[in-house]
């Protein structure tokens, strides 16, 4: 019966390596008029992918972006076109994101007196379900880190 603890340890190590690196910045660096655009950059570990924002099967968890900031209004996230691949172990064709992607979210300040410094207080979260070619892990939500320089 010592196999179970070893299995759980191995599974926890595998899951720990699946966390994508998620950063964000604003384009332009600040506001252009009352608007800007939040760009969320996601880098996924090799051999893992995340479900698209519109999975092909209802049992798969869509990727989401949630942004909050005082005196800011965020629009609908614009995701890149997903890749469609065949994964028999996951039930057939799957719409997914792999490698690196950028998700763009329009943002507006609520009022003309809102200063650009408010962008430094934004909180961005990525919700996702990571899978490889044989399994899907439980859904997670992680907080993105603001990039030190705008691209």
KEKE-3310 file (N, C-alpha, C; in steps of 0.2 Angstrom, whole numbers, plus 5000, padded with zeros to 4 digits):
npx = (5004:5011:5012:5002:5005:5017:5013:5004:5013:5021:5011:5008:5020:5020:5009:5013:5022:5014:5009:5005:5015:5010:5009:5006:5003:5000:4994:4993:5007:5000:4986:4977:4969:4954:4956:4964:4973:4973:4985:4987:4999:5002:5012:5014:5019:5029:5022:5010:4993:4980:4962:4952:4944:4932:4927:4925:4918:4906:4910:4923:4933:4932:4945:4948:4948:4950:4949:4951:4950:4951:4941:4941:4935:4933:4932:4926:4936:4948:4952:4965:4964:4960:4969:4965:4965:4966:4962:4961:4960:4955:4942:4941:4941:4948:4948:4961:4974:4991:5009:5013:5002:4993:4981:4969:4962:4950:4951:4944:4945:4935:4930:4937:4947:4954:4970:4984:4992:4983:4983:4993:4988:4979:4972:4974:4967:4969:4959:4959:4960:4972:4979:4986:4991:4984:4977:4967:4969:4963:4953:4960:4964:4974:4984:4990:5006:5012:5021:5037:5041:5033:5028)
npy = (4994:5006:5012:5022:5034:5037:5039:5050:5059:5060:5064:5077:5083:5083:5091:5103:5108:5112:5125:5139:5153:5169:5185:5203:5219:5236:5243:5258:5262:5267:5279:5282:5295:5291:5278:5262:5246:5231:5218:5202:5190:5173:5160:5143:5128:5115:5102:5103:5110:5122:5123:5131:5147:5144:5130:5114:5104:5102:5098:5102:5115:5132:5144:5159:5177:5188:5205:5218:5234:5250:5263:5259:5252:5237:5228:5215:5201:5197:5184:5174:5164:5148:5132:5117:5101:5083:5072:5057:5051:5062:5063:5066:5079:5094:5111:5122:5131:5133:5133:5150:5163:5179:5188:5200:5214:5227:5243:5256:5272:5278:5292:5308:5313:5302:5296:5290:5282:5273:5261:5254:5247:5237:5221:5205:5190:5173:5160:5143:5127:5114:5102:5087:5075:5064:5067:5078:5091:5097:5112:5129:5145:5158:5172:5185:5193:5210:5216:5223:5232:5240:5232)
npz = (5000:4999:4987:4984:4992:4985:4972:4973:4977:4965:4956:4961:4959:4945:4942:4948:4939:4928:4928:4920:4914:4917:4912:4911:4902:4897:4881:4873:4883:4895:4894:4879:4875:4882:4883:4883:4881:4888:4888:4890:4892:4890:4893:4890:4898:4890:4881:4887:4886:4886:4887:4875:4874:4870:4872:4863:4868:4881:4894:4895:4902:4899:4895:4904:4906:4919:4924:4935:4941:4950:4945:4932:4917:4910:4894:4883:4883:4870:4862:4854:4839:4842:4841:4833:4838:4837:4850:4855:4868:4875:4870:4857:4844:4849:4854:4857:4866:4864:4868:4867:4870:4866:4875:4872:4880:4880:4888:4898:4905:4919:4919:4916:4925:4930:4933:4924:4933:4939:4932:4937:4948:4944:4944:4937:4932:4927:4921:4919:4911:4912:4900:4894:4881:4886:4898:4908:4920:4936:4935:4937:4944:4942:4947:4936:4933:4933:4919:4919:4909:4895:4880)
capx = (5000:5015:5012:4998:5009:5022:5009:5001:5019:5022:5005:5009:5026:5018:5004:5016:5026:5009:5007:5008:5018:5005:5010:5002:5005:4995:4996:5000:5009:4996:4980:4977:4962:4951:4956:4970:4972:4977:4988:4989:5003:5002:5017:5013:5024:5030:5018:5003:4989:4974:4957:4951:4939:4926:4929:4921:4914:4903:4913:4929:4933:4935:4950:4945:4953:4946:4953:4948:4954:4947:4940:4942:4930:4936:4928:4926:4943:4949:4957:4968:4961:4963:4971:4960:4968:4962:4965:4956:4960:4951:4936:4941:4943:4949:4950:4965:4979:4997:5014:5012:4997:4991:4974:4968:4956:4950:4950:4943:4945:4929:4931:4943:4952:4958:4977:4987:4994:4978:4984:4998:4984:4975:4972:4972:4967:4968:4956:4961:4961:4978:4978:4991:4987:4980:4973:4966:4970:4957:4953:4964:4964:4980:4985:4995:5011:5013:5027:5040:5041:5028:5031)
capy = (5000:5012:5015:5028:5040:5039:5041:5056:5064:5061:5068:5084:5086:5084:5097:5109:5110:5114:5132:5144:5160:5174:5192:5208:5225:5240:5246:5260:5262:5272:5279:5286:5297:5288:5270:5258:5239:5226:5213:5196:5185:5167:5155:5137:5123:5110:5096:5105:5115:5124:5124:5138:5151:5141:5123:5111:5100:5106:5096:5105:5121:5137:5149:5165:5182:5193:5211:5223:5240:5255:5268:5257:5247:5232:5226:5208:5198:5195:5178:5172:5158:5142:5127:5111:5094:5077:5069:5052:5050:5067:5063:5068:5085:5099:5118:5123:5135:5130:5138:5157:5167:5185:5189:5207:5216:5234:5246:5263:5275:5280:5299:5311:5314:5296:5296:5283:5278:5268:5255:5250:5244:5232:5214:5201:5183:5169:5154:5138:5119:5112:5095:5085:5071:5059:5069:5085:5093:5101:5119:5133:5152:5161:5180:5188:5198:5215:5216:5229:5236:5238:5230)
capz = (5000:4999:4981:4984:4993:4979:4966:4975:4976:4958:4953:4964:4955:4938:4942:4949:4933:4923:4929:4915:4916:4915:4913:4907:4901:4893:4875:4874:4890:4898:4890:4873:4876:4888:4882:4883:4880:4892:4884:4894:4889:4893:4891:4893:4898:4884:4881:4890:4883:4890:4883:4872:4878:4868:4870:4858:4872:4887:4900:4896:4906:4895:4897:4905:4909:4923:4926:4940:4943:4952:4940:4925:4914:4905:4889:4882:4881:4863:4862:4848:4836:4845:4837:4834:4837:4838:4855:4857:4875:4878:4867:4850:4843:4855:4853:4863:4866:4866:4867:4869:4867:4869:4875:4872:4883:4880:4895:4898:4912:4921:4920:4914:4931:4932:4931:4922:4939:4941:4929:4941:4953:4941:4946:4932:4934:4921:4923:4914:4913:4908:4898:4889:4876:4890:4904:4910:4927:4938:4933:4941:4942:4944:4946:4932:4936:4928:4916:4921:4903:4890:4873)
cpx = (5004:5015:5008:5002:5014:5018:5006:5007:5021:5017:5006:5015:5024:5013:5008:5020:5021:5007:5010:5011:5013:5007:5006:5005:4999:4998:4991:5001:5006:4989:4981:4970:4960:4952:4963:4968:4976:4979:4990:4993:5004:5007:5016:5019:5024:5025:5011:5000:4984:4968:4956:4946:4932:4927:4924:4916:4912:4907:4920:4928:4936:4940:4946:4950:4948:4951:4948:4953:4949:4947:4941:4936:4933:4931:4929:4933:4943:4954:4959:4964:4964:4965:4967:4965:4964:4966:4960:4955:4955:4944:4935:4944:4943:4951:4954:4970:4985:5003:5013:5007:4996:4984:4973:4962:4955:4948:4949:4943:4938:4930:4937:4949:4955:4965:4979:4990:4990:4979:4989:4994:4979:4977:4970:4972:4965:4965:4957:4960:4967:4977:4985:4987:4983:4976:4972:4966:4964:4958:4957:4962:4970:4980:4991:5000:5012:5020:5030:5041:5036:5031:5030)
cpy = (5006:5015:5021:5034:5042:5042:5048:5061:5065:5065:5075:5087:5088:5090:5103:5112:5112:5121:5136:5150:5165:5181:5197:5215:5229:5243:5251:5260:5268:5273:5283:5288:5294:5280:5268:5251:5235:5220:5207:5191:5179:5162:5148:5132:5118:5104:5097:5110:5117:5124:5131:5141:5149:5134:5119:5106:5103:5104:5099:5112:5127:5141:5156:5170:5187:5199:5215:5229:5246:5261:5266:5252:5243:5229:5218:5206:5196:5190:5177:5166:5152:5137:5121:5105:5089:5073:5063:5051:5056:5068:5065:5075:5090:5105:5120:5129:5132:5135:5144:5160:5174:5186:5197:5209:5224:5237:5253:5266:5278:5287:5302:5313:5308:5296:5290:5279:5272:5261:5251:5246:5238:5225:5210:5194:5179:5162:5149:5131:5117:5104:5094:5080:5065:5061:5076:5086:5097:5109:5123:5140:5155:5169:5181:5193:5203:5215:5223:5234:5235:5237:5235)
cpz = (5000:4992:4981:4986:4988:4973:4967:4974:4969:4954:4955:4960:4948:4938:4943:4943:4927:4923:4924:4918:4913:4917:4909:4907:4897:4887:4873:4881:4893:4894:4884:4873:4883:4888:4882:4881:4884:4888:4889:4890:4893:4889:4894:4893:4892:4886:4884:4886:4887:4885:4880:4876:4876:4866:4866:4862:4879:4893:4901:4898:4901:4899:4898:4907:4913:4925:4930:4941:4945:4947:4933:4923:4909:4900:4888:4880:4873:4863:4855:4845:4839:4839:4838:4833:4839:4844:4857:4864:4879:4874:4860:4849:4848:4852:4859:4861:4868:4865:4871:4866:4870:4869:4876:4875:4883:4887:4894:4905:4913:4923:4918:4919:4933:4929:4929:4927:4941:4938:4933:4947:4950:4943:4940:4934:4927:4924:4918:4916:4908:4906:4894:4885:4880:4895:4905:4917:4929:4936:4939:4939:4946:4943:4941:4935:4930:4926:4918:4915:4898:4884:4868)
residu = (UNK:UNK:UNK:UNK:UNK:UNK:UNK:UNK:UNK:UNK:UNK:UNK:UNK:UNK:UNK:UNK:UNK:UNK:UNK:UNK:UNK:UNK:UNK:UNK:UNK:UNK:UNK:UNK:UNK:UNK:UNK:UNK:UNK:UNK:UNK:UNK:UNK:UNK:UNK:UNK:UNK:UNK:UNK:UNK:UNK:UNK:UNK:UNK:UNK:UNK:UNK:UNK:UNK:UNK:UNK:UNK:UNK:UNK:UNK:UNK:UNK:UNK:UNK:UNK:UNK:UNK:UNK:UNK:UNK:UNK:UNK:UNK:UNK:UNK:UNK:UNK:UNK:UNK:UNK:UNK:UNK:UNK:UNK:UNK:UNK:UNK:UNK:UNK:UNK:UNK:UNK:UNK:UNK:UNK:UNK:UNK:UNK:UNK:UNK:UNK:UNK:UNK:UNK:UNK:UNK:UNK:UNK:UNK:UNK:UNK:UNK:UNK:UNK:UNK:UNK:UNK:UNK:UNK:UNK:UNK:UNK:UNK:UNK:UNK:UNK:UNK:UNK:UNK:UNK:UNK:UNK:UNK:UNK:UNK:UNK:UNK:UNK:UNK:UNK:UNK:UNK:UNK:UNK:UNK:UNK:UNK:UNK:UNK:UNK:UNK:UNK)
# end
